[in-house]
Amino acid sequence: MPRPRAERARFLAAIVLALAATAGAPPSTRKPAASDAPSKAQCLRAYEQAQRLRKAAKLRETRQQLIVCSHEVCPAELRSDCGRWLTEAETDTPSIVFGAKGPDGRDAVDVRVSIDDQLVTEKLDGKAIELDPGQHRIRFEMKGRAPIEQDLLVREREKGRAVSVEFAADAPPARHRSRVLAYAAGGVGILGLGAFTYFGLHGRSLQSDLDDRQCKPRCPQSDVDAMDRSYLIANISLGVSIVSFAAATWLFLRPGPAAPPPSHARWSLTASAQPGAATAAVYGSF
């Protein structure tokens, strides 16, 4: 973009001398210009600022300055450079097309978009928005929904890049979830009650067998341990069942809309015991 340093320095010096001579001339010798036309000093200042801004990758501000120094009243050599640089800056300036979908999955229009904390649009219209290359933070806001933020790396000459977000539907209310948990806890209680019945009967059967054999107090230790283990698992299962039914009752009686039991919920109860120790676990999946 810039010309050789020595040539550019001589050219700028000539421009400055010309501006000084113009400024010192009697008012009657000055040629009036259009009200919106820049002065020669403004042309030179825009020429220099455009180069500094371009190096900083501030392409939108660069273009504003290049429009000034490419005006027909500016010196011809400045005007030639600025016109060429303006075309390059317009080519290099990236743009983004924003989109959003509402909770129903349809395109949303009433969405506010901010770039780096600066509001750029109140509504989405499908038009491209220009911005400088580099890292940016995009914020989407939709009434009644939590805002969505994205960090975006925008590259030079990246035109019409689509950036879209989707606003999720409302989460189920807490009271509705408590009813789902109530059904789940009730299911665990039923499993625990079933385990209590099975292991209790099994332990009773083992005890009856030992009584029939009349081996006390010399019954085989393994048979005694098996009986004790069955009774222990039965007691643990009964405890789990009681706690689960109590929790289910409390959750179900809480105020809130009724909800059908989830057909896809699965729960399982496992229990095991060894001499001097016992464990129980509840597993669930949705």
C-alpha positions as YAML, in Angstrom:
chain: A
units: angstrom
residues:
- id: 1
  name: MET
  ca: [0.00, 0.00, 0.00]
- id: 2
  name: PRO
  ca: [2.57, 2.75, 1.06]
- id: 3
  name: ARG
  ca: [4.95, 4.26, -1.56]
- id: 4
  name: PRO
  ca: [8.78, 4.37, -1.07]
- id: 5
  name: ARG
  ca: [9.64, 6.39, 2.04]
- id: 6
  name: ALA
  ca: [11.83, 9.05, 0.36]
- id: 7
  name: GLU
  ca: [9.34, 9.68, -2.44]
- id: 8
  name: ARG
  ca: [6.42, 9.84, -0.01]
- id: 9
  name: ALA
  ca: [8.31, 12.25, 2.28]
- id: 10
  name: ARG
  ca: [9.05, 14.62, -0.62]
- id: 11
  name: PHE
  ca: [5.44, 14.43, -1.75]
- id: 12
  name: LEU
  ca: [4.03, 15.17, 1.71]
- id: 13
  name: ALA
  ca: [6.48, 18.05, 2.16]
- id: 14
  name: ALA
  ca: [5.24, 19.58, -1.07]
- id: 15
  name: ILE
  ca: [1.65, 19.20, 0.09]
- id: 16
  name: VAL
  ca: [2.42, 20.88, 3.42]
- id: 17
  name: LEU
  ca: [4.15, 23.83, 1.68]
- id: 18
  name: ALA
  ca: [1.19, 24.19, -0.64]
- id: 19
  name: LEU
  ca: [-1.19, 24.20, 2.30]
- id: 20
  name: ALA
  ca: [0.89, 26.84, 4.07]
- id: 21
  name: ALA
  ca: [0.94, 29.05, 1.00]
- id: 22
  name: THR
  ca: [-2.81, 28.67, 0.60]
- id: 23
  name: ALA
  ca: [-3.41, 29.51, 4.24]
- id: 24
  name: GLY
  ca: [-1.30, 32.72, 3.93]
- id: 25
  name: ALA
  ca: [-3.01, 34.00, 0.76]
- id: 26
  name: PRO
  ca: [-5.49, 36.92, 0.93]
- id: 27
  name: PRO
  ca: [-9.10, 35.78, 1.39]
- id: 28
  name: SER
  ca: [-10.10, 37.18, -1.99]
- id: 29
  name: THR
  ca: [-7.70, 34.80, -3.80]
- id: 30
  name: ARG
  ca: [-9.21, 31.60, -2.30]
- id: 31
  name: LYS
  ca: [-11.52, 29.55, -4.45]
- id: 32
  name: PRO
  ca: [-14.73, 28.64, -2.55]
- id: 33
  name: ALA
  ca: [-15.43, 24.91, -2.21]
- id: 34
  name: ALA
  ca: [-18.63, 22.94, -1.73]
- id: 35
  name: SER
  ca: [-19.85, 22.87, 1.87]
- id: 36
  name: ASP
  ca: [-19.36, 19.11, 2.17]
- id: 37
  name: ALA
  ca: [-15.96, 18.99, 0.49]
- id: 38
  name: PRO
  ca: [-12.88, 18.47, 2.71]
- id: 39
  name: SER
  ca: [-10.10, 21.00, 2.90]
- id: 40
  name: LYS
  ca: [-6.64, 20.10, 1.66]
- id: 41
  name: ALA
  ca: [-5.51, 19.81, 5.28]
- id: 42
  name: GLN
  ca: [-8.33, 17.37, 5.94]
- id: 43
  name: CYS
  ca: [-7.34, 15.40, 2.84]
- id: 44
  name: LEU
  ca: [-3.78, 15.02, 4.10]
- id: 45
  name: ARG
  ca: [-4.88, 14.16, 7.63]
- id: 46
  name: ALA
  ca: [-7.30, 11.51, 6.33]
- id: 47
  name: TYR
  ca: [-4.54, 10.12, 4.09]
- id: 48
  name: GLU
  ca: [-2.24, 9.59, 7.06]
- id: 49
  name: GLN
  ca: [-4.91, 8.34, 9.47]
- id: 50
  name: ALA
  ca: [-6.15, 5.77, 6.96]
- id: 51
  name: GLN
  ca: [-2.73, 4.12, 6.87]
- id: 52
  name: ARG
  ca: [-2.46, 3.98, 10.66]
- id: 53
  name: LEU
  ca: [-5.96, 2.53, 10.98]
- id: 54
  name: ARG
  ca: [-5.28, -0.05, 8.28]
- id: 55
  name: LYS
  ca: [-2.24, -1.32, 10.15]
- id: 56
  name: ALA
  ca: [-4.43, -1.69, 13.26]
- id: 57
  name: ALA
  ca: [-6.97, -3.75, 11.22]
- id: 58
  name: LYS
  ca: [-9.70, -1.16, 11.86]
- id: 59
  name: LEU
  ca: [-11.07, -1.50, 8.37]
- id: 60
  name: ARG
  ca: [-14.37, 0.30, 8.86]
- id: 61
  name: GLU
  ca: [-12.67, 3.44, 10.21]
- id: 62
  name: THR
  ca: [-10.04, 3.10, 7.49]
- id: 63
  name: ARG
  ca: [-12.73, 3.28, 4.83]
- id: 64
  name: GLN
  ca: [-14.21, 6.42, 6.36]
- id: 65
  name: GLN
  ca: [-10.87, 8.19, 6.10]
- id: 66
  name: LEU
  ca: [-10.23, 6.89, 2.59]
- id: 67
  name: ILE
  ca: [-13.58, 8.25, 1.44]
- id: 68
  name: VAL
  ca: [-12.43, 11.67, 2.62]
- id: 69
  name: CYS
  ca: [-9.02, 11.66, 0.94]
- id: 70
  name: SER
  ca: [-10.39, 10.23, -2.32]
- id: 71
  name: HIS
  ca: [-12.70, 13.24, -2.74]
- id: 72
  name: GLU
  ca: [-12.32, 15.12, -6.01]
- id: 73
  name: VAL
  ca: [-11.05, 18.28, -4.28]
- id: 74
  name: CYS
  ca: [-8.07, 16.43, -2.76]
- id: 75
  name: PRO
  ca: [-4.68, 16.48, -4.51]
- id: 76
  name: ALA
  ca: [-4.56, 14.03, -7.41]
- id: 77
  name: GLU
  ca: [-1.83, 11.78, -6.01]
- id: 78
  name: LEU
  ca: [-3.60, 11.44, -2.65]
- id: 79
  name: ARG
  ca: [-6.84, 10.82, -4.45]
- id: 80
  name: SER
  ca: [-5.31, 8.04, -6.55]
- id: 81
  name: ASP
  ca: [-3.83, 6.22, -3.55]
- id: 82
  name: CYS
  ca: [-6.95, 6.59, -1.44]
- id: 83
  name: GLY
  ca: [-9.20, 5.32, -4.21]
- id: 84
  name: ARG
  ca: [-7.08, 2.21, -4.67]
- id: 85
  name: TRP
  ca: [-6.80, 1.58, -0.92]
- id: 86
  name: LEU
  ca: [-10.54, 2.08, -0.51]
- id: 87
  name: THR
  ca: [-11.22, -0.73, -2.98]
- id: 88
  name: GLU
  ca: [-8.81, -2.99, -1.08]
- id: 89
  name: ALA
  ca: [-10.37, -2.13, 2.29]
- id: 90
  name: GLU
  ca: [-13.87, -2.86, 0.99]
- id: 91
  name: THR
  ca: [-12.67, -6.25, -0.25]
- id: 92
  name: ASP
  ca: [-10.94, -7.07, 3.04]
- id: 93
  name: THR
  ca: [-13.80, -6.03, 5.35]
- id: 94
  name: PRO
  ca: [-15.62, -9.18, 6.61]
- id: 95
  name: SER
  ca: [-19.35, -9.42, 7.23]
- id: 96
  name: ILE
  ca: [-21.71, -11.64, 9.22]
- id: 97
  name: VAL
  ca: [-25.34, -12.66, 8.74]
- id: 98
  name: PHE
  ca: [-27.04, -13.37, 12.06]
- id: 99
  name: GLY
  ca: [-29.83, -15.88, 12.57]
- id: 100
  name: ALA
  ca: [-31.74, -17.38, 15.49]
- id: 101
  name: LYS
  ca: [-34.39, -20.01, 16.16]
- id: 102
  name: GLY
  ca: [-36.95, -19.81, 18.92]
- id: 103
  name: PRO
  ca: [-37.96, -22.58, 21.33]
- id: 104
  name: ASP
  ca: [-40.46, -23.83, 18.74]
- id: 105
  name: GLY
  ca: [-37.66, -24.39, 16.21]
- id: 106
  name: ARG
  ca: [-38.82, -21.58, 13.91]
- id: 107
  name: ASP
  ca: [-36.80, -18.59, 12.72]
- id: 108
  name: ALA
  ca: [-36.88, -15.80, 15.30]
- id: 109
  name: VAL
  ca: [-36.94, -12.13, 14.29]
- id: 110
  name: ASP
  ca: [-37.29, -10.19, 17.56]
- id: 111
  name: VAL
  ca: [-33.71, -10.76, 18.65]
- id: 112
  name: ARG
  ca: [-31.26, -8.08, 19.77]
- id: 113
  name: VAL
  ca: [-27.64, -8.58, 18.75]
- id: 114
  name: SER
  ca: [-24.62, -6.86, 20.29]
- id: 115
  name: ILE
  ca: [-21.00, -7.05, 19.16]
- id: 116
  name: ASP
  ca: [-18.42, -6.33, 21.86]
- id: 117
  name: ASP
  ca: [-21.13, -4.78, 24.07]
- id: 118
  name: GLN
  ca: [-22.30, -2.48, 21.24]
- id: 119
  name: LEU
  ca: [-25.88, -2.97, 20.03]
- id: 120
  name: VAL
  ca: [-25.89, -3.49, 16.25]
- id: 121
  name: THR
  ca: [-29.50, -4.49, 15.59]
- id: 122
  name: GLU
  ca: [-32.85, -4.69, 17.38]
- id: 123
  name: LYS
  ca: [-34.29, -7.23, 14.93]
- id: 124
  name: LEU
  ca: [-32.91, -9.85, 12.60]
- id: 125
  name: ASP
  ca: [-33.53, -9.05, 8.93]
- id: 126
  name: GLY
  ca: [-31.17, -11.41, 7.12]
- id: 127
  name: LYS
  ca: [-28.82, -8.60, 6.05]
- id: 128
  name: ALA
  ca: [-25.05, -8.81, 6.41]
- id: 129
  name: ILE
  ca: [-23.38, -6.69, 9.08]
- id: 130
  name: GLU
  ca: [-19.80, -5.55, 8.55]
- id: 131
  name: LEU
  ca: [-17.19, -5.64, 11.32]
- id: 132
  name: ASP
  ca: [-13.44, -5.52, 11.69]
- id: 133
  name: PRO
  ca: [-11.41, -8.74, 11.53]
- id: 134
  name: GLY
  ca: [-10.30, -10.29, 14.81]
- id: 135
  name: GLN
  ca: [-11.82, -11.69, 18.00]
- id: 136
  name: HIS
  ca: [-15.34, -10.56, 18.90]
- id: 137
  name: ARG
  ca: [-17.97, -11.44, 21.48]
- id: 138
  name: ILE
  ca: [-21.50, -11.78, 20.09]
- id: 139
  name: ARG
  ca: [-24.54, -11.54, 22.38]
- id: 140
  name: PHE
  ca: [-28.07, -12.58, 21.35]
- id: 141
  name: GLU
  ca: [-31.05, -11.48, 23.45]
- id: 142
  name: MET
  ca: [-34.65, -12.68, 23.12]
- id: 143
  name: LYS
  ca: [-37.44, -11.56, 25.42]
- id: 144
  name: GLY
  ca: [-38.22, -14.11, 28.09]
- id: 145
  name: ARG
  ca: [-35.11, -16.17, 27.34]
- id: 146
  name: ALA
  ca: [-31.62, -16.30, 28.79]
- id: 147
  name: PRO
  ca: [-29.14, -14.44, 26.56]
- id: 148
  name: ILE
  ca: [-26.67, -16.42, 24.49]
- id: 149
  name: GLU
  ca: [-23.06, -15.33, 24.04]
- id: 150
  name: GLN
  ca: [-20.46, -16.58, 21.56]
- id: 151
  name: ASP
  ca: [-16.78, -15.80, 21.04]
- id: 152
  name: LEU
  ca: [-16.06, -15.46, 17.34]
- id: 153
  name: LEU
  ca: [-12.85, -15.13, 15.33]
- id: 154
  name: VAL
  ca: [-13.61, -13.16, 12.15]
- id: 155
  name: ARG
  ca: [-11.15, -13.26, 9.26]
- id: 156
  name: GLU
  ca: [-10.38, -10.74, 6.52]
- id: 157
  name: ARG
  ca: [-12.38, -11.12, 3.30]
- id: 158
  name: GLU
  ca: [-14.86, -13.47, 5.05]
- id: 159
  name: LYS
  ca: [-18.12, -12.29, 3.52]
- id: 160
  name: GLY
  ca: [-21.64, -13.26, 4.60]
- id: 161
  name: ARG
  ca: [-20.59, -15.71, 7.31]
- id: 162
  name: ALA
  ca: [-23.70, -17.26, 8.89]
- id: 163
  name: VAL
  ca: [-23.81, -17.16, 12.69]
- id: 164
  name: SER
  ca: [-26.96, -18.67, 14.21]
- id: 165
  name: VAL
  ca: [-28.13, -19.65, 17.68]
- id: 166
  name: GLU
  ca: [-31.12, -21.55, 19.05]
- id: 167
  name: PHE
  ca: [-33.00, -20.52, 22.17]
- id: 168
  name: ALA
  ca: [-33.94, -23.62, 24.14]
- id: 169
  name: ALA
  ca: [-37.42, -24.33, 25.44]
- id: 170
  name: ASP
  ca: [-38.21, -23.74, 29.09]
- id: 171
  name: ALA
  ca: [-37.00, -26.37, 31.50]
- id: 172
  name: PRO
  ca: [-39.80, -28.34, 33.19]
- id: 173
  name: PRO
  ca: [-40.97, -26.62, 36.38]
- id: 174
  name: ALA
  ca: [-39.44, -27.76, 39.65]
- id: 175
  name: ARG
  ca: [-42.79, -29.01, 40.96]
- id: 176
  name: HIS
  ca: [-43.26, -31.19, 37.92]
- id: 177
  name: ARG
  ca: [-39.83, -32.70, 38.50]
- id: 178
  name: SER
  ca: [-40.75, -33.41, 42.12]
- id: 179
  name: ARG
  ca: [-43.71, -35.52, 40.93]
- id: 180
  name: VAL
  ca: [-41.39, -37.47, 38.62]
- id: 181
  name: LEU
  ca: [-39.07, -38.08, 41.55]
- id: 182
  name: ALA
  ca: [-42.04, -39.19, 43.65]
- id: 183
  name: TYR
  ca: [-42.92, -41.89, 41.12]
- id: 184
  name: ALA
  ca: [-39.29, -42.97, 40.96]
- id: 185
  name: ALA
  ca: [-38.99, -43.16, 44.76]
- id: 186
  name: GLY
  ca: [-42.22, -45.15, 44.88]
- id: 187
  name: GLY
  ca: [-40.77, -47.59, 42.38]
- id: 188
  name: VAL
  ca: [-37.70, -48.05, 44.54]
- id: 189
  name: GLY
  ca: [-39.96, -48.66, 47.53]
- id: 190
  name: ILE
  ca: [-41.80, -51.41, 45.66]
- id: 191
  name: LEU
  ca: [-38.52, -53.05, 44.67]
- id: 192
  name: GLY
  ca: [-37.32, -52.87, 48.26]
- id: 193
  name: LEU
  ca: [-40.56, -54.41, 49.52]
- id: 194
  name: GLY
  ca: [-40.22, -57.23, 47.00]
- id: 195
  name: ALA
  ca: [-36.62, -57.87, 48.04]
- id: 196
  name: PHE
  ca: [-37.67, -57.88, 51.71]
- id: 197
  name: THR
  ca: [-40.35, -60.48, 51.01]
- id: 198
  name: TYR
  ca: [-38.08, -62.73, 48.98]
- id: 199
  name: PHE
  ca: [-35.07, -62.72, 51.29]
- id: 200
  name: GLY
  ca: [-37.26, -62.87, 54.40]
- id: 201
  name: LEU
  ca: [-38.99, -66.01, 53.14]
- id: 202
  name: HIS
  ca: [-35.69, -67.45, 52.03]
- id: 203
  name: GLY
  ca: [-34.16, -66.87, 55.46]
- id: 204
  name: ARG
  ca: [-37.22, -68.37, 57.12]
- id: 205
  name: SER
  ca: [-36.91, -71.44, 54.92]
- id: 206
  name: LEU
  ca: [-33.25, -71.87, 55.85]
- id: 207
  name: GLN
  ca: [-34.08, -71.51, 59.53]
- id: 208
  name: SER
  ca: [-36.84, -74.12, 59.28]
- id: 209
  name: ASP
  ca: [-34.43, -76.48, 57.60]
- id: 210
  name: LEU
  ca: [-31.94, -76.08, 60.45]
- id: 211
  name: ASP
  ca: [-34.70, -76.61, 63.01]
- id: 212
  name: ASP
  ca: [-35.79, -79.79, 61.27]
- id: 213
  name: ARG
  ca: [-32.25, -81.11, 61.34]
- id: 214
  name: GLN
  ca: [-32.01, -80.43, 65.10]
- id: 215
  name: CYS
  ca: [-28.33, -79.63, 64.77]
- id: 216
  name: LYS
  ca: [-28.17, -76.76, 67.25]
- id: 217
  name: PRO
  ca: [-25.71, -75.67, 68.47]
- id: 218
  name: ARG
  ca: [-23.47, -77.66, 66.09]
- id: 219
  name: CYS
  ca: [-25.09, -76.74, 62.76]
- id: 220
  name: PRO
  ca: [-22.63, -76.12, 59.89]
- id: 221
  name: GLN
  ca: [-21.40, -72.51, 60.05]
- id: 222
  name: SER
  ca: [-21.95, -72.02, 56.31]
- id: 223
  name: ASP
  ca: [-25.66, -72.85, 56.68]
- id: 224
  name: VAL
  ca: [-25.99, -70.49, 59.64]
- id: 225
  name: ASP
  ca: [-24.22, -67.71, 57.70]
- id: 226
  name: ALA
  ca: [-26.56, -68.21, 54.72]
- id: 227
  name: MET
  ca: [-29.59, -67.84, 56.97]
- id: 228
  name: ASP
  ca: [-28.19, -64.73, 58.67]
- id: 229
  name: ARG
  ca: [-27.29, -63.21, 55.29]
- id: 230
  name: SER
  ca: [-30.83, -63.65, 53.96]
- id: 231
  name: TYR
  ca: [-32.34, -62.03, 57.06]
- id: 232
  name: LEU
  ca: [-29.82, -59.16, 56.86]
- id: 233
  name: ILE
  ca: [-30.61, -58.43, 53.22]
- id: 234
  name: ALA
  ca: [-34.32, -58.61, 54.01]
- id: 235
  name: ASN
  ca: [-33.90, -56.05, 56.81]
- id: 236
  name: ILE
  ca: [-31.86, -53.72, 54.58]
- id: 237
  name: SER
  ca: [-34.46, -53.99, 51.81]
- id: 238
  name: LEU
  ca: [-37.23, -53.20, 54.26]
- id: 239
  name: GLY
  ca: [-35.36, -50.09, 55.43]
- id: 240
  name: VAL
  ca: [-34.83, -48.91, 51.86]
- id: 241
  name: SER
  ca: [-38.49, -49.54, 51.11]
- id: 242
  name: ILE
  ca: [-39.71, -47.55, 54.12]
- id: 243
  name: VAL
  ca: [-37.45, -44.58, 53.34]
- id: 244
  name: SER
  ca: [-38.42, -44.62, 49.64]
- id: 245
  name: PHE
  ca: [-42.16, -44.73, 50.37]
- id: 246
  name: ALA
  ca: [-41.78, -41.88, 52.85]
- id: 247
  name: ALA
  ca: [-39.87, -39.78, 50.30]
- id: 248
  name: ALA
  ca: [-42.39, -40.60, 47.57]
- id: 249
  name: THR
  ca: [-45.27, -39.54, 49.81]
- id: 250
  name: TRP
  ca: [-43.61, -36.24, 50.69]
- id: 251
  name: LEU
  ca: [-42.71, -35.45, 47.07]
- id: 252
  name: PHE
  ca: [-46.14, -36.39, 45.76]
- id: 253
  name: LEU
  ca: [-48.04, -34.31, 48.33]
- id: 254
  name: ARG
  ca: [-46.09, -31.15, 47.50]
- id: 255
  name: PRO
  ca: [-48.26, -28.59, 45.63]
- id: 256
  name: GLY
  ca: [-47.82, -28.75, 41.88]
- id: 257
  name: PRO
  ca: [-49.34, -30.01, 38.63]
- id: 258
  name: ALA
  ca: [-49.80, -33.75, 38.42]
- id: 259
  name: ALA
  ca: [-47.64, -35.60, 35.93]
- id: 260
  name: PRO
  ca: [-47.91, -39.15, 34.60]
- id: 261
  name: PRO
  ca: [-45.22, -41.57, 35.69]
- id: 262
  name: PRO
  ca: [-42.32, -41.68, 33.23]
- id: 263
  name: SER
  ca: [-42.57, -44.79, 31.10]
- id: 264
  name: HIS
  ca: [-38.86, -44.71, 30.30]
- id: 265
  name: ALA
  ca: [-37.56, -44.68, 33.89]
- id: 266
  name: ARG
  ca: [-35.88, -47.83, 35.15]
- id: 267
  name: TRP
  ca: [-34.77, -48.55, 38.67]
- id: 268
  name: SER
  ca: [-33.01, -51.52, 40.26]
- id: 269
  name: LEU
  ca: [-32.05, -52.47, 43.79]
- id: 270
  name: THR
  ca: [-29.10, -54.68, 44.69]
- id: 271
  name: ALA
  ca: [-28.09, -55.90, 48.11]
- id: 272
  name: SER
  ca: [-25.37, -58.19, 49.35]
- id: 273
  name: ALA
  ca: [-24.07, -59.34, 52.71]
- id: 274
  name: GLN
  ca: [-21.06, -61.07, 54.15]
- id: 275
  name: PRO
  ca: [-20.33, -62.14, 57.71]
- id: 276
  name: GLY
  ca: [-20.03, -58.90, 59.65]
- id: 277
  name: ALA
  ca: [-20.88, -56.58, 56.71]
- id: 278
  name: ALA
  ca: [-23.71, -55.74, 54.34]
- id: 279
  name: THR
  ca: [-24.23, -53.40, 51.38]
- id: 280
  name: ALA
  ca: [-27.23, -52.15, 49.44]
- id: 281
  name: ALA
  ca: [-27.39, -50.00, 46.30]
- id: 282
  name: VAL
  ca: [-30.09, -48.41, 44.18]
- id: 283
  name: TYR
  ca: [-29.55, -47.79, 40.44]
- id: 284
  name: GLY
  ca: [-31.74, -45.73, 38.17]
- id: 285
  name: SER
  ca: [-31.81, -44.56, 34.57]
- id: 286
  name: PHE
  ca: [-34.07, -42.29, 32.51]
...
